[in-house]
């Protein structure tokens, strides 16, 4: 038996008179290996008699769960923030011998329960939880210090500092779990800055409908001179709509994106946007899920990538 007291593949190999590799092939039911039925039976019998349990399963039995962490990402949540968040989450989980499973799109209670029943994950993380808290102090990745509230305010502040008081917020047609929070934080930032709270409007996917939506916004109420996109995808549709309407950017209308998806640098004019590196947020989520110390994890400050659209 191994020095740790746990039955190992070597123990099974010695008891069945075969190599460690053969034991691994048999117990993993490797279809690419030709091993006689007699040898398979001998290995499996030795494993049963010794009480061999695969290493990962043994730890799961001791801990009451597997070493898998599930991340649910809702529809319309993909972008630079989510990519860097996943990188940090995956790296931190791997450092603590855990595996990340990412689920994209909309999830029903039934499909989620199937995951829980089959995998028994160590934790299920809903993307954006640590980014959405909105607490002002010690916000664990959310709120007014280095989270969604601060970054929403940063987007609006950049427009106000460039002389734009009447701003509209363009939202995605597909919706997003973050939309309500973004509008809440942008509204609070507007009040803090002493400017009118921006009115939201939806940017459709259809190009003609996009132009109609932007035209309606520019023609209603006090003259809107700037549009803040929910993300870069939406902001790029705004740029196209303004070009279709014959409006000059930024002379007639300024446009700013959010999340810096990389495509804004290649448009004319190039898109000004808010850049957020979320690797530290992902690492933070991993440590919270594993009940580990979160000290020393600070994300780099977000910043406005200044281009030509503001």
TAFEN-V19994 format. One record per residue. N is the residue number from 1. PHI is phi in radians with two decimals (999 if undefined). BURIAL is I if it has 9 or more other ideal C-beta (glycine too) atoms within 8 Angstrom, else O. Layout:
N_PHI_BURIAL + N_PHI_BURIAL
This chain:
1_999_O + 2_-1.04_I + 3_-1.08_O + 4_-1.42_O + 5_1.57_O + 6_-1.71_I + 7_-1.18_I + 8_-1.95_I + 9_-1.06_I + 10_-1.08_O + 11_-1.13_I + 12_-1.14_I + 13_-1.07_I + 14_-1.12_O + 15_-1.24_I + 16_-1.75_I + 17_1.26_O + 18_-2.26_I + 19_-1.36_O + 20_-1.08_O + 21_-1.08_O + 22_-1.11_I + 23_-1.04_I + 24_-1.08_I + 25_-1.07_I + 26_-1.19_I + 27_-1.23_I + 28_-1.61_O + 29_0.91_O + 30_-1.19_O + 31_-1.30_O + 32_-1.58_O + 33_-1.96_O + 34_-1.69_O + 35_-2.23_O + 36_-1.11_O + 37_-1.05_O + 38_-1.10_O + 39_-1.16_I + 40_-1.03_I + 41_-1.10_O + 42_-1.13_I + 43_-1.14_I + 44_-1.15_I + 45_-1.16_I + 46_-1.09_I + 47_-1.10_I + 48_-1.17_O + 49_-1.17_O + 50_-1.45_I + 51_1.32_O + 52_-1.18_I + 53_-2.24_I + 54_-0.91_O + 55_-0.97_O + 56_-1.09_O + 57_-1.18_O + 58_-1.03_I + 59_-1.18_I + 60_-1.11_I + 61_-1.15_O + 62_-1.22_O + 63_-1.60_O + 64_1.43_O + 65_-2.79_O + 66_-1.38_I + 67_-1.75_I + 68_-2.01_I + 69_-2.01_I + 70_-1.75_I + 71_-1.99_I + 72_-1.71_I + 73_-2.02_I + 74_-1.26_I + 75_-1.08_I + 76_1.34_O + 77_-1.83_I + 78_-1.31_O + 79_2.92_I + 80_-1.06_I + 81_-1.05_I + 82_-1.14_I + 83_-1.11_I + 84_-1.24_I + 85_-1.08_I + 86_-1.13_I + 87_-1.02_I + 88_-1.18_I + 89_-1.07_I + 90_-1.11_I + 91_-1.13_I + 92_-1.21_I + 93_-1.13_I + 94_-1.09_I + 95_-1.10_O + 96_-1.94_I + 97_1.08_O + 98_-2.13_I + 99_-2.04_O + 100_-1.76_I + 101_-2.07_I + 102_-1.82_O + 103_-2.00_I + 104_-1.75_O + 105_1.58_O + 106_-1.54_O + 107_-2.16_O + 108_-1.50_O + 109_-0.99_O + 110_-1.19_O + 111_-1.18_O + 112_-1.15_I + 113_-1.13_O + 114_-1.07_O + 115_-1.06_I + 116_-1.11_I + 117_-1.25_O + 118_-1.43_O + 119_-1.68_I + 120_0.88_O + 121_-1.12_I + 122_-1.10_I + 123_-2.79_O + 124_-2.08_I + 125_-1.88_I + 126_-1.72_O + 127_-0.93_I + 128_1.69_I + 129_-1.03_I + 130_-1.33_I + 131_-1.68_I + 132_-1.86_I + 133_-1.05_I + 134_1.31_I + 135_-1.37_I + 136_-1.36_O + 137_-2.05_O + 138_0.79_O + 139_-1.55_I + 140_0.92_I + 141_1.74_I + 142_-2.07_I + 143_1.57_I + 144_-1.58_I + 145_-1.63_O + 146_-2.55_I + 147_-2.10_I + 148_-1.08_I + 149_-1.09_I + 150_-1.09_I + 151_-1.32_I + 152_-1.11_I + 153_-1.13_I + 154_-1.07_I + 155_-1.09_I + 156_-1.18_I + 157_-1.04_I + 158_-1.08_I + 159_-1.18_I + 160_-1.09_I + 161_-1.13_O + 162_-1.75_I + 163_1.57_O + 164_-1.79_I + 165_-1.73_O + 166_-1.77_I + 167_-2.12_I + 168_-2.01_I + 169_-1.93_I + 170_-1.62_I + 171_-1.88_I + 172_-1.30_I + 173_-1.13_O + 174_-1.32_O + 175_1.36_O + 176_-2.81_I + 177_-1.06_O + 178_-1.52_I + 179_-1.07_I + 180_-1.07_O + 181_-1.16_I + 182_-1.05_I + 183_-1.13_I + 184_-1.07_I + 185_-1.22_I + 186_-1.14_I + 187_-1.09_I + 188_-1.14_I + 189_-1.11_I + 190_-1.09_I + 191_-1.11_O + 192_-1.13_O + 193_-1.51_I + 194_1.31_O + 195_-2.12_I + 196_-1.06_O + 197_-1.17_O + 198_-1.10_I + 199_-1.54_O + 200_-1.53_I + 201_-2.59_I + 202_-1.69_I + 203_-1.72_I + 204_-1.18_O + 205_-1.40_O + 206_-1.19_O + 207_-1.14_I + 208_-1.11_O + 209_-1.14_I + 210_-1.05_I + 211_-1.08_I + 212_-1.13_O + 213_-1.14_I + 214_-1.18_I + 215_-1.06_I + 216_-1.12_I + 217_-1.16_I + 218_-1.23_I + 219_-1.65_O + 220_-1.88_O + 221_1.05_O + 222_-1.02_O + 223_-1.05_O + 224_-1.29_I + 225_-1.96_I + 226_-2.65_I + 227_-2.22_I + 228_-1.75_I + 229_-1.42_I + 230_-1.00_I + 231_-2.61_I + 232_-1.17_I + 233_-1.01_I + 234_-1.17_I + 235_-1.08_I + 236_-1.18_I + 237_-1.18_I + 238_-1.11_I + 239_-1.03_I + 240_-1.11_I + 241_-1.08_I + 242_-1.12_I + 243_-1.12_I + 244_-1.12_I + 245_-1.50_I + 246_1.36_O + 247_-1.59_I + 248_-1.56_O + 249_-2.04_I + 250_-1.71_I + 251_-1.04_O + 252_-1.58_O + 253_-2.49_I + 254_-1.58_I + 255_-2.38_I + 256_-2.30_I + 257_-1.70_I + 258_-2.75_I + 259_1.72_I + 260_0.78_I + 261_-1.34_I + 262_1.74_O + 263_-1.34_I + 264_-1.11_I + 265_-1.26_O + 266_-1.87_O + 267_-1.68_I + 268_-2.21_O + 269_-1.26_I + 270_-1.16_I + 271_-1.50_I + 272_-1.26_I + 273_-2.71_I + 274_-1.78_I + 275_-1.81_I + 276_-2.22_I + 277_-1.69_I + 278_-1.83_I + 279_-1.01_I + 280_-1.14_I + 281_-1.11_I + 282_-1.14_I + 283_-1.11_I + 284_-1.08_I + 285_-1.06_I + 286_-1.10_I + 287_-1.18_I + 288_-1.12_I + 289_-1.14_I + 290_-1.69_I + 291_1.01_O + 292_-1.85_O + 293_-1.11_O + 294_-1.79_I + 295_-1.11_O + 296_1.49_O + 297_-1.68_I + 298_-2.25_O + 299_-1.21_I + 300_-1.14_O + 301_-1.06_O + 302_-1.20_I + 303_-2.67_O + 304_-1.50_I + 305_-1.53_I + 306_-1.46_O + 307_-2.21_I + 308_-1.84_O + 309_-1.53_I + 310_-2.19_I
